[in-house]
Amino acid sequence: MRVTAKGEYATRAVLHLAMEYPEVVTINQIAERHRIPVKYLEQILLELKRGGILTSRRGVYGGYLLSRSPEEISVGEVLQIVDNRVIDSSCVQRDSDRGFLCSDSEGCGLRQIWTDVRVAVEKILFETSFADVCVRSHRKPPLADTPKTTARLNA
């Protein structure tokens, strides 16, 4: 499995927003916290916005927030939006993508293994929500209808 820097940065940004959900977070807060170049982060956040993961707010108190609750956004969905593919192997890519034909593509045992691995990894990534990742980070995302101060006291 290959996760690009772009995919890594996108998942970090979405996790940050999940932990602050439903609050608006500035791009500078995310960039500073995760050491992501602001210009690069801008591009990533715009892609996530176009992909339906984020919403933006303009103005003095503007920034980004999740368009859906962290329970409704999977790690796989974020990676798919920014990287187009979640898992990649030259053995399972279409022949035209590789530029040559595999001599034994259908009967190859390795191709079958890589396909099984891809399916298993995608299952994990698409079944793991950012709420799950927040819990693994030892911090639950605040509830949408709970005031921020109350949510922090209960965490």
GIZI-V275923 format. One record per backbone hydrogen bond with DSSP energy under -1.0 kcal/mol. CO is the residue of the C=O (numbers start at 1). NH is the residue of the N-H. If there is no record, write none. Layout:
CO_NH / CO_NH
//
This chain:
4_8 / 5_9 / 6_10 / 7_11 / 8_12 / 9_13 / 10_14 / 11_15 / 12_16 / 13_17 / 14_18 / 15_19 / 16_20 / 20_23 / 25_64 / 26_30 / 27_31 / 28_32 / 29_33 / 30_34 / 31_36 / 37_41 / 38_42 / 39_43 / 40_44 / 41_45 / 42_46 / 43_47 / 44_48 / 45_49 / 46_50 / 47_51 / 48_53 / 48_54 / 49_52 / 53_67 / 55_65 / 57_63 / 59_62 / 63_57 / 64_25 / 65_55 / 69_72 / 70_130 / 70_131 / 73_130 / 74_78 / 75_79 / 76_80 / 77_81 / 78_82 / 79_83 / 80_84 / 83_85 / 89_92 / 89_93 / 94_98 / 95_99 / 108_112 / 109_113 / 110_114 / 111_115 / 112_116 / 113_117 / 114_118 / 115_119 / 116_120 / 117_121 / 118_122 / 119_123 / 120_124 / 121_125 / 122_126 / 123_127 / 125_76 / 128_75 / 129_133 / 130_134 / 131_135 / 132_136 / 133_137 / 134_139 / 135_138 / 143_146 / 147_151 / 148_152 / 149_153 / 150_154
//
